[in-house]
Amino acid sequence: MTAEGRNERLRALPSVDRLATAVARAELRARRLELLGGAAGEDDVDLVARALSRLGPGDGRVLNATGIVLHTNLGRAPLAPEARAAIAAAATGYGALELDLLTGKRSRRGRRAEALLVALSGAQDALVVNNGAAAVLLAVAALAGPGRQVIVSRGELVEIGGGLRIADVVAQSGAALVEVGSTNRTRIDDYAQAVGPATAAVLRVHQSNFSMSGFVERPTLRELAGLGVPVIDDLGSGALDPGRPVLGDEPDVRGSIAAGAVLTCFSGDKLLGGPQAGVIVGAMDPVGACRAHPLARALRIDKLCLAGLEATLELHLDPVTAGQIPVLEMLELAPEVLTARTAELARLTAGSITEMPAAAGGGALPLLELPGPAVALEPGPDGAEAFAARLRGGHPALIARIHDGRLLLSARTLAADELALAARCVEDARRPTPGP
């Protein structure tokens, strides 16, 4: 088969969704025929097991060799050992999730995480929900809602993961969206002219997954706060450590509060380095309005993510322990350490060393390029796509990049103790497929 023909066959393969649907329909059709034929057949639970077995194993461990630190498709931030231990402890038996052990009375979920966030951000109060979009939705719903208006710059009507747009989030709150300015230039006067009796808040959105340069203008957060209208600041990535050089271009949470935002929203599983969570910090009354809103219960965080978040926030209290959080550790990896890891990975996989810049990913630091080496693997006669597919089908799966017909493996996003495991995945993928 020619390379062109092979590529045509690969492109013709059905998507996972189509394949899953086809398998499910086939199994149900077979079961219906069995029942119509009078056969007792197997138990319906066995039917589900049989269908699932045809779809292969469920989601499991994945080795990230892409060099993208916050890879959304791979679950964003890998957790620190302390966070993993806290989640395991919370999953064992019962826990005092909403119980004050001193008084024996009911308490509020997330109080410890809130206290840590107040200490880290300089805000008066804090609230934790289940993800970043939920934090923005709740903030807008609590401060605005039906019959009120929220002002947003046209240059900040961004699209986030999964095709979700900021305008969609505001619409779900019931508030009316008032667009001001242009895509590239919005002045403070544009905001001032839009403020009226129905104005409830200004929503400022960090352009976290792209950047504009050239003929651009944007008011500062302090200027917006000077309008006398509550400002909600959607930071997205949640940088808590402005003193770290690698985070220098990312707006930080403490700076947002100091500049006058009444509510600042961000994610827990990006630069903060914790599990999926949405965080709201700010002034006492606005955070209290969020906590009292009916949506707060629908959007609340679960006990396992809360435990992991608390443990991660504790690490942020000290710059030294914060540097041990995997996301920050990968972003700040010393060149000599990366070089040594790459050399070891090349030795274990019989690959060659090339250059491949890494990136933060996950809607953070969009212009950041982290130069460094990577391991290049020759794909063999079946080509790079087929080799990458075999790596994805391994246990664990190994995710690599394809460039110029070769597979590239970054040691930046592989922990030191994952190098040998990654090499084993490569060895398994190189083995010839058994014949029929």
Secondary structure as UniProt FT lines:
FT   HELIX           3..12
FT   HELIX           16..36
FT   TURN            37..38
FT   HELIX           44..55
FT   STRAND          62..64
FT   STRAND          68..70
FT   HELIX           72..74
FT   HELIX           81..90
FT   TURN            97..98
FT   TURN            101..103
FT   TURN            109..110
FT   HELIX           111..121
FT   STRAND          125..129
FT   HELIX           132..143
FT   TURN            146..147
FT   STRAND          149..153
FT   HELIX           154..156
FT   HELIX           161..163
FT   HELIX           166..173
FT   STRAND          176..180
FT   HELIX           188..194
FT   TURN            197..198
FT   STRAND          199..205
FT   TURN            208..209
FT   HELIX           221..225
FT   TURN            226..227
FT   STRAND          231..236
FT   TURN            242..243
FT   HELIX           245..247
FT   TURN            248..249
FT   HELIX           253..258
FT   TURN            259..260
FT   STRAND          263..267
FT   TURN            271..272
FT   STRAND          278..282
FT   HELIX           284..292
FT   HELIX           295..298
FT   HELIX           303..316
FT   HELIX           319..322
FT   TURN            323..324
FT   HELIX           326..331
FT   HELIX           335..349
FT   STRAND          352..355
FT   STRAND          358..361
FT   TURN            362..363
FT   TURN            366..367
FT   STRAND          373..377
FT   TURN            381..382
FT   HELIX           384..392
FT   STRAND          397..399
FT   STRAND          401..403
FT   TURN            404..405
FT   STRAND          406..409
FT   TURN            412..413
FT   HELIX           416..418
FT   HELIX           419..430
//
